Amino acid sequence: MENEISEDEEEEETHLHGFSTDEDSSDEDDDDMDAEPSAFDVAKLPTIDKDDTTVKKKLEKAKRNPTGERGVLFLGRIPHGFYEEQMKAYFSQFGDVTRIRLSRNKKTGKSKHYGFVEFDSASVAKIVADTMDNYLMNGHIMQCKLIPKDKVHPQLWVGANRKWRTVPPEQLTRASHNKKRDGDEQYAASRRLIKRQNQRKRKLEELGINYDFEGAGYVRLNFTLDIPPSDLPSVE
């Protein structure tokens, strides 16, 4: 099994080499993303064949004289909906795309709005970087930088070309709620429950209602504010 590069290490590498900025929103999730296919219509984006004959000529020349080396691009400020499938479809107009990796939140699978594209030809990648840097796409001014060969992290492509499915929010909530808790966490939760219970009891008494809380689950389990964490067993 391949060793995964941590997100913190990955972000440190990209920031270190100047391939991202605070405007990349790399520390924010794409809250609008869901499990449905992207509504991003790549077909409506301008193509190189139609809009830039100069770039087209450069690409044809690069393809006739291959360097034999691959080129890696950093993409920043990637708009919502521009995911792996859309990136592959769009950048393939320039040349052969060998690998794509969109950085995603490991827990939710949501886009972090930056990623990496590898071309079969380094010269083609250079042309793409010159063409696409500061390109306006769906209201986002994208960054597109060529990463020097010696700056490409050896584990950069771990998880590349994978199909991601967003984890439903209710599944995350359920997992958090049902996770195993140690004595300290159980003790803190018990204090909160008892505190809220006492507040309700006082409000009821102010209304002239004398309600017996002895039958409540918290009391029956002997959850009192005086039980030290060490005396509480871990629960699942």
Sequence and secondary structure as in RCSB ss.txt:
>XXXX:A:sequence
MENEISEDEEEEETHLHGFSTDEDSSDEDDDDMDAEPSAFDVAKLPTIDKDDTTVKKKLEKAKRNPTGERGVLFL
GRIPHGFYEEQMKAYFSQFGDVTRIRLSRNKKTGKSKHYGFVEFDSASVAKIVADTMDNYLMNGHIMQCKLIPKD
KVHPQLWVGANRKWRTVPPEQLTRASHNKKRDGDEQYAASRRLIKRQNQRKRKLEELGINYDFEGAGYVRLNFTL
DIPPSDLPSVE
>XXXX:A:secstr
      HHHHHHHHHHTT   GGG TTS  TT  SS     GGGS  HHHH HHHHHHHHHHHHS  S  EEEEE
ES  TT  HHHHHHHHTTTS EEEEEEEE TTT  EEEEEEEEES HHHHHHHHHHHTTEEETTEEEEEEEE GG
GS TTTTTTTT       HHHHHHHHHHS B HHHHHHHHHHHHHHHHHHHHHHHHTT    GGGSHHHHTT  T
T  GGGS  B 
